[in-house]
Amino acid sequence: MAEPKKPLRAISRPFVADGPSGVSIRDRLRGLTAQDEKVLRLVGGHMGRLATLDLKARCADGLEHSTDTWADRKRELTASSSSRWAGSVTSSTHDQWGLSRRAQHAHLQGLDAGIKTVRHRLSLPVGEKGSKRAPGGYRSKHEWFVKSRRLAVLEKRRSVVAADRERGKVSVVRGGRKLANTRHNLAAAALNETRWRERWEAARWFLSADGESGKRCGNETIRITPDGEISIKLPVPLAELANAKHGRYVLAAKAVFPYRGQEWRDRIEANRAVAYRVHLDTASGRWYVDASWTRKALPAVPLDTLRAQGVVGVDTNADHLAAWLLDEHGNPVGEPRRFDYDLSGTADHRDAQLRHALTRLLHWAKTTGVQAIAIEDLDFTDSKTREKHGRKKSFRQLISGIPTGKLRARLLSMCAETGLGVIAVDPAYTSMWGAQHWQKPLTTTRRKTSRHAAASVAIGRRSLGHPIRRRTAPPRQHQSDARGHRTAQARPGDRGREGNRPRVPGPRTRSDGAERGRNAVDQNAQDRSGRSAERGFWRQDSPPLSL
């Protein structure tokens, strides 16, 4: 028996994605003396220990945290540092606890998805084949038994995580869990204990200061003047190391900020808030300073305005971006474009590859004259578990390799600088319907259209408010009444306009009436030559004698 068709899920409307909320720039600290590095290490280590104690206290509070407990923690830290240092530490601790809490919720959702899939596959007979929409049973009795044990492990793990979440308990490591686990396998990381210890201590330092509007240069703790002079307000136990007034230490290095330097200079000259973070790259031995601030909310551009000049539809893949220009009517214009990147190697290499691909995409989009880029609102959180895809390890790696979150953040920030908008669309059925309706029509003898390029057309049409499917071709001149373009096209407000057009019941020719549609395919029910409905040879009857 054929499997019943699964109803199409509702397609969300496209929307204009919000731009970035802040700006961060970086500059290298050149010309630091030995005394400068010593002071930075001492301040970072001292404030790092205070941050560790504050994080421990925050985790102990759990769900009982309140503004009063926050004020008590800040009051205790002030005695060992300063009120501004204490405010930065408690604010950072609160953000770190909240991030761990959200990660715990995502982990719980992943466990629920895995348990549901394993239970479904265990309920099926061994060896039963799956479908495109649901996995089948396990291949052997041994695999069924192993997965039953796996189900017990997942359920136990979920109960522990759920209990921790109810109590407000989170797992967080200052310095990073990945670096902490590296300590147990130094040979694989090509490190020795000394080098690992340097990285571990540098990752746990705290040399960050929140900005303050109305204060001199926008920050009283770490102050950078327009000419690049850097001074740090030393904590109370390290006040004897000061080389300037009011317990401040002035570094020999100067901050220049070649990128966005004028924007940063305008802010500090107006005494607007700027946050700073000083950190050490232990691999190269270089010190850096990061400046960040909240940017003014950009005016919201209406969706119709962004659609006026057409869009560039972009399909995100594991190794490239497929893009195609569409006019305001949803028609592909010109040739498809492909922007490759390589996401292997270190994190810095992957980030550089992604930025380079997006830079080429945006430069090309600016030359086309469009005002927006259409991209799928992707999220593969529930699709990367081994319980869902079984032995398809390569497919799971393919999904994990698609940089959904990082690409979205990079694209939003870079589009804000180039003056382009971002239209996010529902990713449902874009690849399938793009290949079904657009891959073959766009393929010519000189151009081979890929499935990803066809998907970019589908994404662009959905962002413009058009259905993905193409208009049906008109009938031939001798088969029609020649009174216009007889196409069947759904209106923008029709329900189900994204789906395939159902087969209309009834006659397939206009010569047959609607009441005879049930016999349109039954040749025997019609008066045709050689059919059982024929009543023998025709002959004329004799005229009546009365005539």
ABEGO torsion letter per residue (X at the ends): XBBBBBBBBBBBBBBBBBBBABBBBBBBBBGBBAAAAAAAAAAAAAAAAAAAAAAAAAAAAEAABBAAAAAAAAAAAAAABBAAAAAAAAAAAAAAAAAAAAAAAAAAAAAAAAAAAAAAAAABBBGBBBBAABBBBBABAAAAAAAAAAAAAAAAAAAAAAAAAAAGBBBBBBGEAAAAAAAABAAAAGBBAAAAAAAAAAAABBBBBBBBBGBBGGBAABBBBAAGBBBBBBBAAAAAABABBGGBBBBABBBAGABGAAAAAAAAAAGBBBBBBBBBBAAAGBBBBBBBBBBBBBBBBBAAAAAAAEBBBBBBBAABBBBBBBBAAGBBBEBBBBBBBBABEBAAAAAAAAAAAAAAAAAAAAAAGBABBBBBBBBAAAAABAAAAEABAAAAAAAAABBAAAAAAAAAAAAAAAGBBBBBBBABGAAAAAAAAAAAAABBAABBBBAAAAAAAAAAAAAAGBBABBBBBBBBAAABAGAEBBBBBBBAABBGAABBBBBBBEBABAABBAAAAAAAABAAABBBBGBAABAEBBBBBBBBAAX
